[in-house]
Amino acid sequence: MADGLRKGLTSYGDAGFSLFLRKVFIKAMGYSDDALNRPIVGITNTYSDYNPCHGNVPQIIEAVKRGVMLSGAMPMVFPTISIAESFAFPTSMYLRNLMAMDTEEMIRAQPMDAVIVIGGCDKTLPAQIMAAVSADLPTVVIPVGPMVVGHHKGEVLGACTDCRRLWGKYRAGEIDDVEIEAVNGRLAPSVGTCMVMGTASTMACITEALGLSLPMSATIPAPHAERFRSAEASGRVAAVMARTKGPKPSELLTPASFQNAQVVLQAIGGSTNGLIHLTAIANRTKHRIDLEAFDKLGREVPVLIDLKPSGEHYMEHFHHAGGVPKLMEQLGDLIDLDAKTITGQTLREIVADAEDVPGQDAIRPRDNPIKSEGAMAVLHGNLAPRGAVIKQSAASPKLLQHTGRAVVFESVEDMTLRVDDPDLDVNADDVLVLRNAGPKGAPGMPEAGYLPIPKKLARGGTKDMVRMSDARMSGTAFGTIVLHITPESAVGGPLALVRNGDMIRLDVAKRSIDLLVDEAELEKRRAALAPVVTPEWARRGYAHLFNETILQADEGCDFDFMRGQGKR
Ligand code: FES
């Protein structure tokens, strides 16, 4: 196979001319023949003025290029789309697959022997790994790293668990306009990703557990010098991979590495989004994530990381306590230490080097977990025939077994309009139900599953209620919240049949979620549902592609034709 600049020649019907022409143009940038004859390491640039989480990307790229060149290879930076959580309409999830397609095709289209993908904000690492897996070129992943913590009136603050907590206090009238404005400038004090165990941190930890990034790369704070030394080291590793043509993602991603990723996802109190992304990544390989097996793992794997929203600390504390290598050491035989990583080392070798930090309390030992079971449980029942997920580690224990009256919102818009209506018929024991917020329904499965507590109840002191939907939830959020109900209501899932006043039973110990309405009545309601038609928003362009091909949450929300085996 051709190397470096000779790879993937543009098709002019004359390979010699194609190479000649390529060199003519690239020499316009001032490159020498010596440079052009080196193995090439492609580097994705996801810097964007709209993406503050990626604010350190230019500095990371500079360090990566240094590492690549110090090892005798040639770095070539190229842009891909960048997605920032709070700047993506309608949702960042709507764009994840577009980023995965863009990244995959740019890796394929341009000559490179290895690639470094630099990402971090929620959907970017999953998109980039999905792309790398499909392109199957030697790949090094560099997470941009978490922000450092903020401070307010002696309290440590972090985006965005504390954004939600403080906004909840503001809604409840516990803090005023002046104070909410002050914390607005203190919740995100540096560039980098959210510094709690949200989706970004979750995916960075999973990436490290999969062996696709350097040890400690998930947790080094974004502004720290160590982040840039790690980037330089990543450049060196990628240069070696470019020369030796491996290992490729297909060599690193095995049943053992996916199992490790699931163990880490449970043990960190990870984001529910992590399960969707890991499923999508696996579906691009010949391996699968089995929801039943994931749930079973959740009963065996304790939560060991004491980070918000399940615990108390922030990513920088996790880092200073020893990071993912130390966590994997504590997990002991739950981790398959023979799994290989990009450096050629096994996890066993990496764990052997884990730092021992006396007195740290961010990474707990197995005999003193913060929760004895894992972060997530998978539920089934007549409301969720193909499954639903609850982050039990961030839920109220007393609500994990609960039967209540349904208060139904038809859509995110309906919920926004009515949830604070003083005349809304709702009590603290009710179950808030949101529908039409799944992959197709909203579209893009918004993080609307964290339904706000109705203002009149919040002001009366209600902090949590059972809430359920076909939506997602930010990994930074907390509460007794059932998510990803599958199939979603917009395609006729049972969530579409719920009516105000129906009784719903949640029993997390039994892993069940049921609508307590008899089957004959449900059948009548099903027959009365309007037929599923193409909505107006999905008539053209990417929206059309999205609506026609998006898979449900249990299949990772990838496009059906992007899975490893293609469209069936
Ligand atoms: Fe980018 Fe949280 S908004 S990681």
Boltz pocket constraint, residues with backbone or C-beta under 6 A from the ligand:
constraints:
  - pocket:
      binder: B
      contacts: [[A, 53], [A, 84], [A, 85], [A, 86], [A, 120], [A, 121], [A, 122], [A, 192], [A, 193], [A, 194], [A, 198], [A, 200]]
      max_distance: 6.0
